[in-house]
Amino acid sequence: MKNWIRLNKGFLLFLFLFGIFRTAVADWNPIPSGSMRPNLLEGDVVFVNRLAFNLKVPLTNIVLSRLGEPKRGDIVTFFSPLDDTRLIKRVIALPGDIVEMRDEKMIINGQQASYAMLGSAPEPLEHGGALVALRLNEKMGTEQHRIQLLPQVSAERNFGPITVPQDHYMMLGDNRDNSGDYRHFGFVPRELLIGRAERVLVSADIKGNWMPRTERFGMQLR
């Protein structure tokens, strides 16, 4: 074993430094589900900037320094407060915000988001078939992004008003009626944030023919 380590010490050092890089500086995150449709698709692999918010001790959630503040509309990766599962959702509300949802419409600090219909698209079902998804543009202040609604399914479409605690964030999926998010696991403490997802690195149609979706390579997220 000692001889093997001596012969491969360069490779072992590379693995060690690569692990440090992935857990402290930058990372990638495969998208396994449709909870962020229509903006992220199953089979996308996104680049995650781990230095966007916190500098952490590698392999831990111990924050050494705060490097930036999450903004409303950021797509972020984080560990679920329920079971430490790694998730990706959108920041909807910041510490101190008063938030409510009424018939799928977001109201933040007394101001209701505005919505514009973009059209419809098929939403594939796990065991075959599809539903009709409604796609809308959701605008809150200067921030806007696309969301998707599934009127045919049973979902929690009302909550609040509730105040976001200090150093916590409200996360929702863009696929509002098919997302395990705040309505499932509650607010996310800042120390559980991993980083900000900034662009799609590569993408493949894992629900279909597994062909690369080259048009999504390098696509910036918003």
N, C-alpha and C positions, 0 to 999 in steps of 0.2 A: 504493500500500500504506500509506504514512504517513497519507494522508487517511482511508483505511478504518479504520485503527487508532484515529485520533483520534475518528472518528464512533462507534466501537463500544467505546470504552475502558471504559464502564460494564459492558457485557456481558462483556467479556474479564476484568475484575476479578471479576465474579461467578463466571465459570467457574474462575478461579484459586482463589478462596476456597472454592468448592464442592469442588474437587479436594483442597485441603488438609483440608477437613472430612472427606471420605470416606476419606482415607488416614491420618488421625491421630485422629479423634474417634469417628465412628460410620459404619456401612456397612450394606449389605444383601447377602444371599447367596442366590442361587437354588439350589434343590435339584434336581440333574439326574438323580440315580440313587436306587435303592432301598436303599442301604447302611445307612440309619438307620431303616428301617421297624421297628416300626410307629409310631414317634414323629414322624418326619419323612417326608413323602411327596413323590414327584416332582411338581414344580409349586409347592411351598411356596416362599415368599420370606421369609427370616428376618432379623430385626434383629440386628446384631452390634455390641456395645459394644467399641470398640477401646481404650478407656481402662480396661478391666477389669483388665488385667495390666501393661501396659507403656505408657510414653510414648515414642514413636519419632520419629526424624527422618522427616518425610513422604516417601513413595515409597522407603523403605529399611527394612532390618531392624536399624538401629542403635538400640539402646535407650538413651534418655536417663535414664530413671528407672523403677524398679519401683513400680507403683501398687497391686498386689494379688497374691494368690497363687491359682493355680488350685486348685480343690477336686475331690476324687473325685466323679464324677457330673456335672461341668460338661460341657455341649456346647460345643465350641470350634471355631473356624476357625483354620487354620494352613497353612503351606506345606510340602508334602511334602519330606522330607530327600532323596528320590531325584531329583526333577525339578522342584521348585518349583511343582508343581500345587497350586492352592488346594483344600483339603479341609475337610470338617466331620465330626467324630467325637466320641466321648465319652471324657473322661478316666477311665481305669480305675485307674491306679496313679501314685503320686507319687514324687519322688526319695527313694531309700533303701528303698522297698518291695521285698519279696521276693515275686515273683508266679509263679504257675503256673496252667495250665489242664489239667484232667483230665476227659476226656469232656464237654467244653463247660462244665464247672463251674469257676468262678474261685476260687482260693485265694490270699489276700493276707496275708502275714505269719503264715502258719500257720492262718488262719481261713477256712473255706470259706463262700462266699456261700450263702444259702438261696434256694430256688426254689419258686414256687407256680404251678401251671398255670392259665392264664387262658382257654384255649380254642384254637381253630384258625381259620385264615383262608386264603383263596386267595392265592398269591403268583404274580402274572402273569409269564409268560416273555416274553422279548424278541421271539420270533418266533411268538407265539400260544400259547394254552393256559395252564395254571397248575399249580403244585405246591401241596401242602398245607403251610402254615407253622404251626408250633406257637408259641404266644405264652405267655410266662411272665413273672412278676414276679421280678426279681433283686434281692436285698437284701444289702448289705454294710454292716454297722454300722447307722447311722441313715439311710444313703442307699439309695434304691430306685428302680428304673425298669423299664419293660417292655423285653423283648428278644424276638427272633424266631429260631427255629431251623428249618432245612430238612433233616430227616433223610435225604431222598432224594438229596442232592447230595454230591459228594466235597469235603471241606473239611478244613483243619488244625484238629483239635479237641483237640490236646495240645501243650503246650510248657512249658519251664522245669523246675525253678525258676530264676529269673533275677532279679538285683537291678537296679532302675532306677537309672541313674547320676545323679549330682548335676546339677541344672538340666536334667533331661530328664523326659519324661512318656510313659506308655504310653497309646496311643489305640486303641480298638476301636469298630467299628460296632455298632449295636444289632441289625442284621440279621446275626447272627454268621457264618452260613455263606455270605453273599453280600456280603462287604466286603473291600476292599483296605485293610488297616490295619497295626497293628504287625507282624503276621505277614508283611507284604509289604515295608514300608519301615523297620522298626525303631523305636527310640525317637525322640521329637521334641524337639530342643533348645528351650529356652525362647525364644530369640530368634526362632524361626520361628512363634511363636504370633501370631495376628492379633487375636483377641478372643473374647469369650464370646457365644454365640448366646442371646438371651433370650426372644424370642417370634416367632410367625409374624405377618408383616405382612399378606400377602395369599396366596391360594392358588387354583390352577386345576387342573382334571383334565387335565393335558397328555398322559396316556396314554389318555384316552378322548375325551369330547366337548368338552373345553376350557371347560366351564362353570365359573364361579367356585364355590369351596367356601366359602361365606360363613361356615359354622359354624367354620371354622379361622381366620378373620380375628381378629387380636389375641390368639390363643391363647398362653398362657405355656408355655414349654418346661420339662420336668422329666425 
